[in-house]
Every structure is written in C-alpha cells, then in structure tokens.
Amino acid sequence: MTDIRPKQGKSVFIRTYGCQMNVYDSERMAGLLKPLGYSLADAPDAADLVILNTCHIREKAAEKVYSDLGRLKKLKFAREGAGAEMKIAVAGCVAQAEGEEITRRAPVVDMVVGPQAYHRLPELIARAARGKGDVLDTDFAVEEKFDRLAERQAEGPTAFLTIQEGCDKFCTFCVVPYTRGQEVSRNVDAIVAEARSLASQGVREITLLGQNVNAWRSAPPAGVSEEAWGLGELCRHLARIDGLERIRFTTSHPRDMDDGLIAAFAEEEKLMPYLHLPVQAGSDKILKAMNRGHTAEHYLRLIERIRAARPDLAISGDFIVGFPSETNEDFEETLALVEAIGYASAYSFKYSRRPGTPGAAMPKQVAEDEKDDRLARLQALLERQRQAFNSARIGEILPVLFEKTGRMDGQIIGRSPYLQSVHVSAPQSMLGQIAKVKIEGVTPNALAGALLTRDEAAA
C-alpha cells in the first residue's frame, strides 16, 4: 500500500462561510486532517491545502466562491512557480449545489466535497496526490459521517455539537433541503459520548446544532423506558454530565416545538434562556407562499406558551422582506408581529432568488428599492428592541462564562445567559470560569460590567 501521509510541516487553511454548522464542519475537517500531518495556517498564501467551506444561503453565494477561487488561482500558480504545491478543495453547500460546474468553471479546484461527505477528505486527498481518480464527492453518504471522524480536541470553554442535519420542510425560498438532504438525527449515544469528551477537556457550554435542531428524534439510551426522545429529553440528559454547565441549541422551527422541549425550558437550569425561533414573516398569505406550515397566530401563541414556561426567555428570530407578492399591507403585518413579540435579537434580509427553489419562479417579484425600504424599517424596529432588551439588563447580576481576552489591557469577554457579549476587567485566570457580573452599562454591541467579589457573589 502506498503511504499517502504528507510530510511533516504541511498546513491547511480553511475559510468558513455562513452558518454555525459550517463552523462545526470546518472544525471537524481540521481534526480529520491533523493525523495526516496538517496544521492550521493563518492565511492561504503559505498553505499546502486550502479548503473553502461554503454556504449557499446568502445572495450570490456561488459567485462569491468563484471570486475567491480566482484569487486562489494566482496564489496556487505562484507557489507552483516557486516549486511548492497548493491543493484547493471546495466543500459545503455550494459544492453540493454546483457539483461538476465548479470543476468546469474553475479547473484550479482539485477536490469538490459536499457537506455529507467531508469525512472522505483523506481519500480525496490521496486521489489528488496520485493524480488520478475521481475527485468529486457530492453524494449524500449512506454511512453516518460522524462515525468516521476522529475524536474532537476542544478549543476553549464553549463548543458546537451537531446533532441533526438536513431539512424536510421545503420552504420555497430555501436551498437547504437540496444541499443538506433530508432530516437525519444523530444517535443519542454518539451525542452523549462527544459531549462527555468535550466536558472532560474543559468545555463548559455546548450549543447543539441542526438545520432544524428541534426536529431531532432518537431512541433513548439503553435502560430508558420512553419509546422516543425529542430535544427536550436530550437536553435534560446532557445536563447530567459532570462539568457541563450550559446548554444551547439552534436553529429551531416553529412546527417542531413540542411540549417536552417547552417543559425543559421551565425545569432545566442548565438550558439557557435564549431561543432562536425564525418566523420569516407576519402575513399569513406570505407564510403560506413560503410553505412555512404555520400561521402568525400559531407563532404568537407558541411564544406565549414558551414564555409562560420561562418568563425571562430572550427570543431571537429570522425575517425575510420582499418575498414575491408581498404588499405593503403584508409587510405591515410583519412589523405588527415584531411589535407584539419584542425580540432580543434578530437577523433580517431582503429576499433573493435561489436557483432551483420554487420562490425563484414565482410571479410578482418585489422591486429592489421597495425591499431596501422595508428592510431598513424592519431593522430599525428590531434594533430598537435589541437596545431596549440590553438596556434592561443594567443593574442586574448575571452569570457570565468568560471565553477570551478583550482588546484592552486587563479586559476579558464572556457571554451572558442571553448570549450577549459581556466585557469586564478581570485577570485571565478567569477564562473558562462562570462568575457573577453586575451589569453597569451598554455599548453598541455588548454589555459592560463589574466582576463581583467572592463575598458579594455569596450574598
């Protein structure tokens, strides 16, 4: 057998686009390549392997990748001229959607690997190194890719943990079902094993990830009587792991919020009081056109139930303005829903056509200047709500998990239970710890506070 291991000292640069699941996937790719001798590079110009881990959600996502590939082409040729080598791989959702089109338009690319197949990167690298064989792998893998990955190495006190992939909802604006495939839930035992490993390495907070993370379902562990578990039961189970102090999850769908998950918010202290629950629009007509499967009234009543279970819950959401056929009246209904909910944070975007999605072919596309105006109005309202939520924290004492040093000398930064960034003056020895902070002020993007003394915290 040919020894395909690269020489010691080879490096890989991974550029991550888009969502938190891509961040997780990039981390796993780096871990997968480490036993092959690859260390992480800070920039692409000196890397032996460059991976673009792509996202297909944002507007003109594919064109941005091709633009980056044009710049990498120059770097690759420069390295080859100096007698060095650079392999280029395109991974992620653009790889899945574009497939062979990538190698046709950008022959500089050596490997194309979809999000369900990146565990086969070592094999693709071997093929590319031998200069033969197929270097395109965008099939949805039959085997569970997680079972093929090396154990993760924790980096800091927080970590992402993917528990679910894919989507069966087929919203008419979204490419995810076509790039990530159908909804698949990871086995509970594998999730628990990874969470235990992370906790043993000092991770204090995990964020469970999935395209529709609250669609997660699994048979319970051996010896547990329930027929099936949902996300609420999983969160309760993970909360029993020694050393693990905080649990979050994202992104959820209103159709998959069940009673067990709502009850977990009420009863499990380690489940943080923060919920990202996209609604996308406040008009039932537009929600139907989007194929969301719920109404504005259903969403409002759902939020009422969740807040009844966890009154201090911070709600985050997603919004799309200018979806085909959206009128001024439809948009006003979105503003009314936002006013009724009161968001702690939100993401909002103009609708943009995604090739191959039903929305791209719909009539009554909204003019760009109208989209711009509506987005500006919506974002102004959401920003006022965010600032009001943050300002309401002044005077409160919040437990903060400290993650990193700040820009100023003697400053460290952590996260509140509501996912806000919190800046304090404290020694670096506090990193990785959870401590009480009295919030004293608000900056445009963070809270500022003072670390309580041991006596103050105990009072």
Number of C-alpha atoms within 10 A of each C-alpha: 3 6 6 14 13 16 10 10 9 17 22 26 22 24 18 20 20 16 13 19 23 20 17 16 22 23 18 20 23 18 19 21 19 16 13 15 14 23 19 16 17 13 12 19 17 19 26 22 23 24 25 22 27 26 25 24 19 15 14 12 17 20 11 13 20 14 10 12 23 13 10 19 17 13 17 25 15 15 17 12 10 9 8 13 16 24 18 24 24 27 32 30 29 26 30 29 22 16 20 15 11 23 18 10 11 14 12 20 20 22 24 29 27 28 28 27 21 26 24 18 20 17 13 22 22 18 17 16 13 11 11 9 10 12 21 20 23 23 14 17 15 8 10 16 16 17 11 12 15 15 15 15 12 17 12 17 22 22 17 22 20 23 26 22 24 21 23 15 17 18 20 21 24 22 22 23 18 17 24 21 18 16 19 21 19 18 18 20 14 13 18 16 13 16 22 17 16 27 22 15 16 17 22 22 25 22 17 23 23 25 26 25 25 25 26 24 21 18 15 19 15 7 6 10 9 10 8 12 17 21 24 21 19 20 21 19 14 22 18 11 14 11 16 22 20 21 22 20 24 21 19 20 20 20 16 15 18 15 12 14 20 19 16 20 25 17 13 15 14 20 22 21 22 20 22 21 19 19 23 21 28 23 23 18 15 23 20 14 20 20 15 21 16 15 18 19 13 13 19 16 11 17 18 14 15 20 18 14 16 19 13 11 20 20 21 20 20 15 20 22 26 27 27 22 15 19 16 12 10 19 22 16 17 24 19 13 19 21 13 10 15 18 22 25 22 18 14 16 20 20 22 22 20 20 13 14 18 18 21 18 14 14 9 11 17 18 10 13 10 15 20 15 13 21 21 16 12 21 16 12 16 23 15 15 20 20 18 14 17 22 16 12 16 16 13 13 18 20 18 26 28 27 20 16 20 15 9 9 10 12 15 22 24 27 19 19 21 21 19 16 19 25 27 23 17 17 12 16 9 17 19 20 15 20 19 21 24 20 23 16 17 18 13 8 11 18 23 18 22 17 20 14 12 10 7 9 14 8 6
